[in-house]
Each structure stands twice: as C-alpha cells, then as structure tokens.
Amino acid sequence: MPSDTTPIIEPRPLHAVIFDRLEVILNIINQMCIGFVTIYISWMYLRTGLAGTALHAWLTTIGFSFLMAEAIMCHYNQNVLTFSFRRNTKTLIHWVLQVLGGGIGIAGFAAFILCLISFVTGLSALFSNTLKRFLSPLLNKTFHNILGMSTFVVALVAQYYGYNTGLFTRNVPAKDFVILMKCLTLISAVLTCLGPLKTLIYKLKMKVLYCYTAIYNTHIPNSLNMESLNSTTCSTIRTDYGSTTLKISIGKNSENADNAITTSTTSYAIGYQSLPYTSSTNLYAKSRFSKMSMDTMPNSESRQILQRLEYFLNVLNQICIGFVTIYMSWMCLRTGLAGTGLHAWLVTIGFSFLMAEAIMCHYNHNVLTFNYRRITKTTIHWVLQVLGGGCGIAGVLIKCIQKHFSLHSIHGKLGFAAFILCCISFASGLSALFSTRFKKLLSPLLNKTFHNILGIGTFVVALSAQYYGYETGFFSRKAPSADFIVLMKCLTLISLILSSIGALKALFHKSTNIFYISLFRITT
C-alpha cells in the first residue's frame, strides 16, 4: 500500500472502553436476574407438579424470560455468553433459541400473536439477501428488530402481572417477595433490550446515511471519479469494539481523524475490513474482547471449545452467586439487620459474593476481568478481598459475641475456622503483594503459592460453613419448604466448585514451576 494511503490504526477512546466494561457488568447483573427468576419459578412449579396453570407459568418463564432473553442478547457485543462467536454462529444460536423460546412460551394472547409474527419476520430477516429484490435487507432486519423487542417487552409485561395471580402468591414465602420478582423482571427487561436498542439506533443511522448519500451522489459531477479521490486519500482505522473487524474511514484530510467519521457522507467512504492477525493490529486493535476473539486465536478447535465451555461455566457460576446473594439479602433485610440476621447477611456478602469474585479476578476465563492488565486484576483482587474478608470477619464476630464464643455446631466451628483462616490469609496476601521486596527472605513463587493454598482453604471452609448454615433454625424457619434448602445447598456447592477452578489451575501451574525449578537445581 502506498505511503499516502497507509492505514492509521487508532485505539478506542478511554470513555468508550469504560462504557463497554460497564455494559459487561450490567450484562452479568442481567444474567443474575434472569437466573434468579428462572431458577425460582422452575423450582416452585416443578415441586407442585406441571399441570394446568403451573405448566403454563413454567413454559412462559422458560420461553420468554430465559430463552427469548438469551436469544435477543446473542448479537450484543457485550453479551458474556456469545461475544467470542462469529456472526454466523450468533445468528444460528439466535434463531434456535428464538424458536425454542417462542415455541413454548405463551404469555398471553398479545404476546402469542406478536411471537408468531416475529417468527415470520425472523425468517424474512434470515433470508434477507435472497429477498433483497423485494425488500431492502436493512429495512427487513430493522423491522424484525423492532418487532422482536416489542414481543419481548409484551411477554415480560405479561410475566410481571403474572406475579399477581393466585397461583404465584400462594406459593411465595412472603408478599414482598412478589415485589422482588417484579423488580428483577423489570431489570432483566431493561438490560436485555440494551443490545437490540443499540443495534436499532445503528441501523436507523445507516438508513439515514444511505438516503443522504444517495441524494448527494445524484449531484456529483461525472468528472469526479474514484481515481481523483484515491490520489489524495488516506485511511483511518478504528477498532470495532467486540469484533474481529476494524472500521475504516477513507478521507481526503489525513490530519483530522475525527472528520473521517463526522463528514463521511461528503468526502469519505466507510467500510469494514477483516485484518490479519499481526503484531501491529493486535497492538492497536486490542479491545474488550479482542483477546477472546475466536477468529484471531491460533488455537485448535478443541481448545476453542474448552475455552468457551469455561466462559459458560463462569457465567453459570455468576448466576449461582447472584441467586444466593439476592435471596439471602432479601431475607435478611426484610427481617431487620440485627443479631443473627446481620450475621447471615454479612457472611453471605463477604464470603459467598465478594470473596468469590476476588478469587476469580486472576482467572483468565472470568468474564468480568479477563481483559484487564495483571496489575489491575491484582488491585481489584485485594480491594474485593479486603471488603469481603472484612464483612465476613465482622459477621463471624457478631455471632461469636452473641454466643459468647461457645460454638458447638458444625456450622459454628467451620465459621470460626473461616474467621481464623481469613485473618491469616490477609497477612499472607500482604506478603504476596510485596513479594518482590521479601525475595531475599522468601522466594516470590513460594510466597504466592502459599497465599494461593491458604486462600483456597479459607474460601472452601467459609462456603462449607454457609452450606451448614442453611440447616440452622434462622434459615429453615424462613425457607418456603425443605426442598428449597436443598436448592440453596446445591447452588452454594456449584458456586464453590466453579469459583475455585481458576485458583486451582493457578496453584497447579505454580506447583509445577516449583517442581521444575527444584529439579533443575538438583541436576545442576
């Protein structure tokens, strides 16, 4: 490429990166809300028997609140479940989930009719290139976008009012739990529509741009051709966040990159071009999801599948953490934060939520932090650990003082052990944080390995105490039924296992390095 048309690759502005990371956090919150509603509704109606109205309620929840919500978010760049997939794969997942969700979900007559129409428009959008002689693909997909969002909103509004029915109110632990479910459903509806709304705005802008360009092109003199433009143009390349393509703006004025975007209809051509995986494109195009993109990963197909599985399990873990945290917070806050209620809430927030997130910070497949620099991950880790450990220690101390340190149950003994281990873990964490300063006294690798082992041990003991805490009178008296206790135990165990994957992998690598270093010293 000649020097006067050399692409200028620009990194994304800081505010755009911050907004994108905020969208990822909101997407995780949305997944937690969807998971809570789906898990609780499924548990409630499966235990009462899937017949009549219960079957209707369960199918509509699975169809609309879960499958259709996930289908709508498939093409969203900040969706943590599908951001690493190619566009064709996202489209395939979208229509499979949409067919499954729309096929089994009937949330009222209006949603039923809209869902049928949405199926037709979905097929039309899927084959938009085939039908482009009759209808513009952009208009086709825009109409499907609008109708799809309308269907989803109407369906979740029906779900919202469904919580007022006698079938639901008779099976909830308290009346204010209905308010909680309504709030989570509304949050899910709003956050799920973020992606489609952004897509709709983009498509409308593109339609206006195309119309304006068509009008402008009719007034261009015939003497003006691309050859005369090419002699004085350059390319400005901007990273298209969350994809493997870069946005290219070709303009006459190479000195003003912003003009290449704002005046693209007069002297600029906008397009998308897939770039090869090189050191330069990796340096400048590295964005929120670029290191995860399967189009640029030089890994085998089996490794890609394994990585995607790890991301899926991490999202599943976030849902489990969210369910336990939301339910325990609701239960403790409604009864008043005093005595045992305050103890239960603090240890849940501290150990089950904050400490779990802190442990996963350095995990390469944690959807919240995988793209951060290591020093940033370390900062987030110790901030969350201090907050989580502080809440956990305070919660344990409240109960110990209340019981005069007379702990006889398994729950009490494990809780006190977690308290001691957490205090020691704080000290080892400080030592690991400043391991380079203590390297004359202790190898940084050994220092961090010891902290890793101690951290895993603390977390396992803390969540084991949480597990046995569901058997106490405080929780069992407020639980809707005995099998709900089993559900909470299962979610806590799943969270314990999935949260420890990254820490265990890190421990394995550290132990392997220690072994090879020791072997090398012996042989030399």
C-alpha positions as CSV (number, residue, x, y, z in Angstrom):
1,M,0.0,0.0,0.0
2,P,1.4,3.4,-0.9
3,S,2.6,5.7,1.9
4,D,-0.2,8.2,1.3
5,T,-2.8,5.6,1.8
6,T,-1.2,3.9,4.8
7,P,-3.9,3.0,7.4
8,I,-3.7,4.9,10.7
9,I,-5.0,2.5,13.3
10,E,-6.4,4.3,16.3
11,P,-7.1,2.8,19.7
12,R,-10.6,3.3,21.2
13,P,-11.0,6.4,23.4
14,L,-10.9,5.7,27.2
15,H,-14.6,6.7,27.8
16,A,-15.7,4.2,25.2
17,V,-13.7,1.4,26.9
18,I,-15.2,2.4,30.3
19,F,-18.7,2.3,28.9
20,D,-18.2,-1.0,27.3
21,R,-16.9,-2.5,30.5
22,L,-19.9,-1.0,32.4
23,E,-22.1,-2.8,29.8
24,V,-20.4,-6.1,30.6
25,I,-21.1,-5.6,34.3
26,L,-24.7,-4.8,33.5
27,N,-24.9,-7.9,31.4
28,I,-23.7,-10.0,34.3
29,I,-26.3,-8.4,36.5
30,N,-28.9,-9.2,33.9
31,Q,-27.8,-12.8,33.7
32,M,-28.1,-13.0,37.5
33,C,-31.7,-11.6,37.4
34,I,-32.7,-14.0,34.6
35,G,-31.1,-16.8,36.5
36,F,-32.9,-16.0,39.8
37,V,-36.3,-15.7,38.1
38,T,-35.9,-18.8,36.1
39,I,-34.4,-21.0,38.9
40,Y,-37.0,-19.9,41.5
41,I,-40.0,-20.3,39.1
42,S,-38.8,-23.7,37.9
43,W,-38.3,-24.9,41.5
44,M,-41.7,-23.6,42.6
45,Y,-43.7,-25.1,39.8
46,L,-41.7,-28.4,39.4
47,R,-42.3,-29.2,43.0
48,T,-46.1,-28.5,42.7
49,G,-46.5,-30.5,39.6
50,L,-46.5,-29.4,35.9
51,A,-50.2,-29.4,35.2
52,G,-52.7,-26.7,34.1
53,T,-51.7,-23.2,35.1
54,A,-48.4,-24.3,36.6
55,L,-47.3,-25.8,33.3
56,H,-48.4,-22.6,31.5
57,A,-46.4,-20.4,34.0
58,W,-43.3,-22.6,33.8
59,L,-43.3,-22.7,30.0
60,T,-43.8,-19.0,29.6
61,T,-40.9,-18.3,32.1
62,I,-38.6,-20.7,30.3
63,G,-39.7,-19.5,26.9
64,F,-39.8,-15.7,27.3
65,S,-37.9,-14.8,30.5
66,F,-35.0,-17.2,29.8
67,L,-34.7,-18.4,26.2
68,M,-36.0,-15.4,24.4
69,A,-33.9,-13.0,26.6
70,E,-30.8,-15.0,25.7
71,A,-31.8,-15.1,22.0
72,I,-32.2,-11.3,22.0
73,M,-28.8,-10.8,23.5
74,C,-27.0,-13.1,21.1
75,H,-25.9,-10.3,18.7
76,Y,-25.0,-8.0,21.6
77,N,-21.2,-7.4,21.6
78,Q,-21.1,-7.2,25.4
79,N,-23.1,-10.4,26.0
80,V,-20.7,-12.5,28.0
81,L,-22.1,-15.8,26.6
82,T,-21.7,-15.1,22.9
83,F,-19.1,-12.3,22.4
84,S,-16.4,-14.8,21.2
85,F,-18.6,-16.4,18.5
86,R,-18.6,-15.5,14.8
87,R,-21.6,-13.6,13.5
88,N,-22.9,-16.6,11.6
89,T,-22.8,-18.7,14.8
90,K,-24.5,-15.9,16.7
91,T,-27.3,-15.9,14.1
92,L,-27.7,-19.7,14.3
93,I,-27.8,-19.6,18.1
94,H,-30.3,-16.7,18.0
95,W,-32.9,-18.4,15.8
96,V,-32.5,-21.7,17.6
97,L,-33.2,-20.0,21.0
98,Q,-35.9,-17.9,19.5
99,V,-37.7,-20.9,18.0
100,L,-37.4,-22.8,21.3
101,G,-38.4,-19.8,23.4
102,G,-41.2,-18.6,21.2
103,G,-42.4,-22.1,20.6
104,I,-43.0,-23.0,24.2
105,G,-43.9,-19.6,25.6
106,I,-47.4,-18.2,25.5
107,A,-47.6,-15.3,28.0
108,G,-51.0,-14.0,26.9
109,F,-52.8,-13.5,23.6
110,A,-51.0,-10.3,22.6
111,A,-47.5,-11.9,23.1
112,F,-48.7,-15.0,21.4
113,I,-49.7,-13.1,18.3
114,L,-46.6,-10.9,18.2
115,C,-44.4,-14.0,18.7
116,L,-46.0,-15.7,15.6
117,I,-45.5,-12.5,13.5
118,S,-41.9,-12.3,14.9
119,F,-41.2,-15.8,13.6
120,V,-42.3,-14.7,10.1
121,T,-40.1,-11.6,10.2
122,G,-37.3,-13.6,11.6
123,L,-37.3,-16.0,8.6
124,S,-37.5,-13.0,6.3
125,A,-34.5,-11.4,8.1
126,L,-32.6,-14.7,8.0
127,F,-33.0,-14.8,4.2
128,S,-32.8,-11.1,3.6
129,N,-30.2,-11.4,0.9
130,T,-32.5,-13.7,-1.0
131,L,-35.4,-11.3,-0.7
132,K,-33.4,-8.1,-1.4
133,R,-35.2,-7.6,-4.7
134,F,-38.5,-7.1,-2.9
135,L,-37.3,-5.5,0.4
136,S,-34.0,-3.9,1.5
137,P,-32.1,-6.2,3.9
138,L,-31.6,-3.2,6.2
139,L,-35.3,-2.4,6.4
140,N,-36.1,-6.1,6.7
141,K,-33.8,-6.6,9.7
142,T,-34.8,-3.3,11.2
143,F,-38.4,-4.3,11.2
144,H,-37.6,-7.7,12.7
145,N,-35.5,-5.9,15.4
146,I,-38.4,-3.6,16.3
147,L,-41.0,-6.4,16.3
148,G,-38.7,-8.7,18.4
149,M,-38.2,-6.1,21.1
150,S,-41.9,-5.4,21.2
151,T,-42.7,-9.2,21.5
152,F,-40.2,-9.5,24.4
153,V,-41.5,-6.4,26.2
154,V,-45.1,-7.5,25.9
155,A,-44.1,-11.0,27.1
156,L,-42.3,-9.7,30.2
157,V,-45.1,-7.3,31.0
158,A,-47.4,-10.3,31.0
159,Q,-44.9,-12.1,33.2
160,Y,-44.9,-9.0,35.5
161,Y,-48.6,-9.1,36.0
162,G,-48.5,-12.9,36.3
163,Y,-46.9,-12.5,39.7
164,N,-50.2,-11.0,41.0
165,T,-52.1,-14.3,40.2
166,G,-53.2,-16.6,43.0
167,L,-51.0,-19.4,41.7
168,F,-47.9,-17.4,42.4
169,T,-48.9,-15.5,45.5
170,R,-50.0,-18.8,47.2
171,N,-46.5,-20.3,46.8
172,V,-44.2,-17.4,47.8
173,P,-42.7,-17.1,51.2
174,A,-43.9,-13.5,51.7
175,K,-45.8,-10.8,49.9
176,D,-42.8,-8.6,49.4
177,F,-41.1,-11.5,47.6
178,V,-43.6,-10.7,44.8
179,I,-42.1,-7.2,44.6
180,L,-38.6,-8.6,44.4
181,M,-39.6,-10.8,41.5
182,K,-41.2,-7.9,39.7
183,C,-38.1,-5.7,40.2
184,L,-35.8,-8.5,38.8
185,T,-38.1,-9.0,35.8
186,L,-38.1,-5.3,35.0
187,I,-34.3,-5.0,35.4
188,S,-34.0,-8.0,33.1
189,A,-36.3,-6.4,30.5
190,V,-34.4,-3.2,30.5
191,L,-30.9,-4.7,30.4
192,T,-31.8,-7.3,27.8
193,C,-33.0,-4.6,25.4
194,L,-29.8,-2.6,25.6
195,G,-28.2,-4.6,22.7
196,P,-31.2,-4.5,20.4
197,L,-31.7,-0.8,21.0
198,K,-28.1,-0.1,20.2
199,T,-28.4,-2.2,17.0
200,L,-31.7,-0.4,16.1
201,I,-30.1,3.1,16.5
202,Y,-27.2,2.0,14.4
203,K,-29.4,0.6,11.6
204,L,-31.5,3.8,11.6
205,K,-28.4,5.9,11.4
206,M,-27.2,3.7,8.5
207,K,-30.5,4.1,6.7
208,V,-30.3,7.9,7.1
209,L,-26.7,7.8,5.9
210,Y,-27.6,5.7,2.8
211,C,-30.5,8.0,1.9
212,Y,-28.3,11.1,2.3
213,T,-25.5,9.5,0.3
214,A,-28.0,8.6,-2.5
215,I,-29.2,12.1,-2.7
216,Y,-25.7,13.5,-2.7
217,N,-24.4,11.1,-5.3
218,T,-27.1,12.4,-7.8
219,H,-25.4,15.8,-7.7
220,I,-21.8,14.6,-8.1
221,P,-20.3,15.7,-11.5
222,N,-19.3,12.9,-13.8
223,S,-15.8,14.2,-14.0
224,L,-15.3,13.3,-10.3
225,N,-14.3,9.7,-10.0
226,M,-12.6,7.5,-7.5
227,E,-9.2,7.8,-9.2
228,S,-9.0,11.5,-8.4
229,L,-10.0,10.8,-4.8
230,N,-7.5,7.9,-4.4
231,S,-4.6,10.2,-5.2
232,T,-5.2,12.3,-2.1
233,T,-6.9,10.0,0.4
234,C,-5.7,8.1,3.4
235,S,-7.2,5.5,5.6
236,T,-8.1,5.9,9.2
237,I,-8.9,2.6,11.0
238,R,-10.8,2.5,14.3
239,T,-11.3,-0.6,16.3
240,D,-14.8,-2.0,16.2
241,Y,-15.1,-3.0,19.8
242,G,-16.0,-6.6,20.5
243,S,-15.5,-7.9,17.0
244,T,-12.7,-9.0,14.7
245,T,-13.3,-6.2,12.1
246,L,-11.9,-2.7,12.1
247,K,-13.9,0.3,11.0
248,I,-12.1,2.0,8.1
249,S,-12.8,5.6,7.2
250,I,-11.1,6.8,4.0
251,G,-10.9,10.6,3.7
252,K,-9.2,13.4,1.9
253,N,-7.9,15.0,5.0
254,S,-5.5,12.7,6.8
255,E,-4.7,15.3,9.5
256,N,-8.1,15.2,11.2
257,A,-9.2,11.6,12.1
258,D,-12.4,12.8,13.7
259,N,-13.5,14.4,10.4
260,A,-13.3,10.9,8.8
261,I,-16.3,10.0,11.0
262,T,-18.3,13.1,11.1
263,T,-18.1,14.1,7.4
264,S,-18.2,10.6,5.9
265,T,-21.1,11.4,3.6
266,T,-19.3,14.1,1.7
267,S,-15.7,13.0,1.2
268,Y,-15.3,9.7,3.0
269,A,-16.2,6.1,2.4
270,I,-17.0,4.0,5.4
271,G,-16.5,0.2,5.4
272,Y,-15.4,-2.8,7.4
273,Q,-12.4,-4.9,6.7
274,S,-11.1,-8.0,8.4
275,L,-7.5,-7.6,9.3
276,P,-4.9,-10.4,9.6
277,Y,-3.6,-11.3,13.0
278,T,-0.3,-9.4,13.2
279,S,1.6,-7.7,15.9
280,S,0.5,-4.2,14.8
281,T,-3.2,-5.0,14.5
282,N,-3.0,-6.8,17.9
283,L,-1.3,-3.8,19.5
284,Y,-3.8,-1.2,18.3
285,A,-6.9,-3.2,17.9
286,K,-6.7,-4.8,21.3
287,S,-10.1,-4.1,22.8
288,R,-12.5,-5.5,25.4
289,F,-12.9,-8.8,23.6
290,S,-10.1,-8.9,21.0
291,K,-8.0,-11.3,23.1
292,M,-11.0,-13.6,23.2
293,S,-12.0,-13.5,19.6
294,M,-12.0,-16.9,18.1
295,D,-11.3,-15.5,14.6
296,T,-7.8,-14.5,15.8
297,M,-7.0,-17.2,18.2
298,P,-4.2,-19.5,16.9
299,N,-5.7,-22.4,18.9
300,S,-7.1,-25.8,17.9
301,E,-10.8,-26.3,17.6
302,S,-10.9,-28.5,20.7
303,R,-9.1,-25.8,22.7
304,Q,-11.6,-23.2,21.5
305,I,-14.5,-25.4,22.6
306,L,-12.9,-25.9,26.0
307,Q,-12.4,-22.1,26.4
308,R,-16.0,-21.4,25.5
309,L,-17.1,-24.0,28.0
310,E,-15.1,-22.3,30.7
311,Y,-16.7,-19.0,29.9
312,F,-20.1,-20.6,30.0
313,L,-19.3,-22.2,33.4
314,N,-18.1,-18.9,34.7
315,V,-21.4,-17.2,33.7
316,L,-23.3,-20.1,35.3
317,N,-21.2,-19.5,38.5
318,Q,-22.2,-15.8,38.4
319,I,-25.8,-16.8,38.3
320,C,-25.5,-19.2,41.3
321,I,-23.7,-16.4,43.2
322,G,-26.3,-14.0,42.3
323,F,-29.2,-16.3,43.3
324,V,-27.7,-17.0,46.8
325,T,-26.8,-13.3,47.4
326,I,-30.1,-11.9,46.2
327,Y,-32.2,-14.3,48.2
328,M,-30.2,-14.0,51.4
329,S,-30.1,-10.2,51.1
330,W,-33.9,-10.1,50.7
331,M,-34.5,-12.5,53.6
332,C,-32.1,-10.7,56.0
333,L,-33.1,-7.2,55.0
334,R,-36.8,-7.8,55.4
335,T,-36.4,-9.2,58.9
336,G,-34.1,-6.5,60.0
337,L,-30.3,-6.3,60.2
338,A,-29.8,-7.2,63.8
339,G,-28.3,-10.2,65.6
340,T,-28.4,-13.4,63.5
341,G,-29.9,-11.5,60.5
342,L,-26.9,-9.2,60.4
343,H,-24.5,-12.1,60.8
344,A,-26.1,-14.1,58.0
345,W,-26.2,-11.1,55.6
346,L,-22.5,-10.0,56.3
347,V,-21.1,-13.5,55.8
348,T,-23.1,-14.0,52.6
349,I,-22.0,-10.7,51.1
350,G,-18.4,-11.2,52.4
351,F,-17.7,-14.8,51.6
352,S,-20.3,-16.0,49.0
353,F,-20.2,-12.8,46.9
354,L,-17.1,-10.6,47.4
355,M,-14.6,-13.3,48.2
356,A,-15.8,-15.5,45.3
357,E,-15.4,-12.5,42.9
358,A,-12.0,-11.8,44.4
359,I,-10.8,-15.3,43.9
360,M,-11.9,-15.3,40.3
361,C,-10.1,-12.0,39.5
362,H,-6.9,-13.6,38.2
363,Y,-8.8,-16.4,36.3
364,N,-8.2,-15.9,32.6
365,H,-11.7,-17.0,31.8
366,N,-13.5,-14.8,34.2
367,V,-15.9,-12.7,32.0
368,L,-15.6,-9.7,34.3
369,T,-11.8,-9.3,34.4
370,F,-10.1,-11.4,31.7
371,N,-9.2,-8.3,29.6
372,Y,-7.6,-6.3,32.4
373,R,-3.9,-6.0,33.0
374,R,-2.4,-8.1,35.7
375,I,-1.7,-5.1,37.9
376,T,-5.3,-4.0,37.6
377,K,-6.5,-7.5,38.4
378,T,-4.3,-7.5,41.5
379,T,-5.7,-4.2,42.7
380,I,-9.3,-5.4,42.1
381,H,-8.4,-8.7,43.9
382,W,-7.1,-7.1,47.1
383,V,-9.9,-4.5,47.2
384,L,-12.6,-7.1,47.0
385,Q,-10.7,-9.4,49.3
386,V,-10.4,-6.7,52.0
387,L,-14.1,-5.8,51.6
388,G,-15.2,-9.4,51.6
389,G,-12.9,-10.6,54.3
390,G,-13.9,-7.6,56.4
391,C,-17.6,-8.3,56.1
392,G,-17.0,-12.0,56.7
393,I,-14.9,-11.4,59.8
394,A,-17.4,-8.8,61.2
395,G,-20.3,-11.3,60.6
396,V,-18.5,-14.1,62.4
397,L,-17.5,-11.9,65.3
398,I,-21.1,-10.8,65.8
399,K,-22.3,-14.4,66.2
400,C,-19.3,-15.3,68.4
401,I,-20.0,-12.4,70.7
402,Q,-23.7,-13.3,70.7
403,K,-22.8,-16.9,71.6
404,H,-20.0,-15.9,74.0
405,F,-17.6,-17.9,71.8
406,S,-19.4,-21.1,72.7
407,L,-19.7,-22.8,69.3
408,H,-20.8,-26.5,69.3
409,S,-22.5,-26.9,65.9
410,I,-20.6,-27.8,62.6
411,H,-21.8,-24.5,61.2
412,G,-20.3,-22.6,64.1
413,K,-17.0,-24.4,64.2
414,L,-16.5,-24.0,60.4
415,G,-17.4,-20.4,60.7
416,F,-14.9,-19.7,63.4
417,A,-12.2,-21.7,61.4
418,A,-13.0,-19.4,58.4
419,F,-12.6,-16.4,60.7
420,I,-9.1,-17.5,61.7
421,L,-8.0,-18.6,58.2
422,C,-9.3,-15.2,56.8
423,C,-7.1,-13.3,59.2
424,I,-4.0,-15.4,58.3
425,S,-4.9,-15.0,54.6
426,F,-4.8,-11.2,55.0
427,A,-1.3,-11.4,56.3
428,S,-0.2,-13.8,53.5
429,G,-1.9,-11.6,51.0
430,L,0.2,-8.6,52.1
431,S,3.3,-10.7,51.9
432,A,2.3,-11.9,48.4
433,L,1.5,-8.3,47.3
434,F,5.0,-7.2,48.3
435,S,6.7,-10.5,47.4
436,T,9.4,-8.8,45.4
437,R,10.6,-6.8,48.5
438,F,10.8,-10.0,50.5
439,K,12.5,-12.1,47.8
440,K,15.8,-12.1,49.9
441,L,13.9,-13.9,52.7
442,L,11.4,-16.0,50.7
443,S,11.0,-16.8,47.0
444,P,8.1,-14.8,45.4
445,L,6.9,-18.1,43.8
446,L,6.8,-19.9,47.2
447,N,5.2,-16.8,48.8
448,K,2.4,-16.6,46.2
449,T,1.9,-20.4,46.2
450,F,1.4,-20.4,50.0
451,H,-1.1,-17.5,49.7
452,N,-2.9,-19.4,46.9
453,I,-3.3,-22.5,49.0
454,L,-4.4,-20.5,52.1
455,G,-6.9,-18.5,50.0
456,I,-8.5,-21.7,48.6
457,G,-8.6,-23.2,52.0
458,T,-10.3,-20.1,53.5
459,F,-12.9,-20.0,50.8
460,V,-13.7,-23.7,51.0
461,V,-14.1,-23.6,54.8
462,A,-16.2,-20.4,54.5
463,L,-18.7,-21.8,52.0
464,S,-18.8,-25.1,53.9
465,A,-20.0,-23.0,56.9
466,Q,-22.5,-21.3,54.6
467,Y,-23.7,-24.8,53.5
468,Y,-24.4,-25.9,57.0
469,G,-25.9,-22.5,57.9
470,Y,-28.9,-23.4,55.8
471,E,-29.7,-26.1,58.4
472,T,-30.0,-23.6,61.2
473,G,-33.3,-22.6,62.6
474,F,-32.9,-19.0,61.4
475,F,-32.9,-20.1,57.7
476,S,-35.1,-23.2,57.9
477,R,-38.0,-21.2,59.6
478,K,-38.0,-18.7,56.8
479,A,-37.4,-21.0,53.9
480,P,-40.5,-21.7,51.7
481,S,-40.0,-25.5,52.1
482,A,-37.5,-28.2,53.0
483,D,-36.5,-28.8,49.4
484,F,-35.7,-25.1,48.9
485,I,-32.9,-25.7,51.5
486,V,-31.6,-28.4,49.2
487,L,-31.7,-26.0,46.3
488,M,-29.7,-23.4,48.2
489,K,-27.1,-26.0,49.2
490,C,-26.7,-27.2,45.6
491,L,-26.2,-23.6,44.3
492,T,-23.6,-23.0,47.1
493,L,-21.7,-26.1,46.2
494,I,-21.8,-25.3,42.5
495,S,-20.5,-21.8,43.3
496,L,-17.8,-23.3,45.5
497,I,-16.5,-25.6,42.8
498,L,-16.7,-23.2,39.8
499,S,-15.2,-20.3,41.7
500,S,-12.2,-22.5,42.7
501,I,-11.4,-23.6,39.1
502,G,-9.1,-20.6,38.3
503,A,-7.4,-20.7,41.7
504,L,-6.7,-24.5,41.4
505,K,-5.3,-24.0,37.8
506,A,-3.0,-21.3,39.1
507,L,-1.9,-23.5,42.0
508,F,-1.2,-26.3,39.6
509,H,1.0,-24.1,37.4
510,K,2.8,-22.7,40.4
511,S,3.4,-26.1,41.9
512,T,4.7,-27.3,38.5
513,N,7.1,-24.4,38.3
514,I,8.4,-25.1,41.8
515,F,8.9,-28.8,40.9
516,Y,10.9,-28.0,37.7
517,I,13.0,-25.3,39.4
518,S,13.8,-27.7,42.2
519,L,14.6,-30.5,39.7
520,F,16.8,-28.1,37.7
521,R,18.8,-27.1,40.8
522,I,19.3,-30.7,41.8
523,T,20.5,-31.7,38.3
524,T,22.9,-28.7,38.1
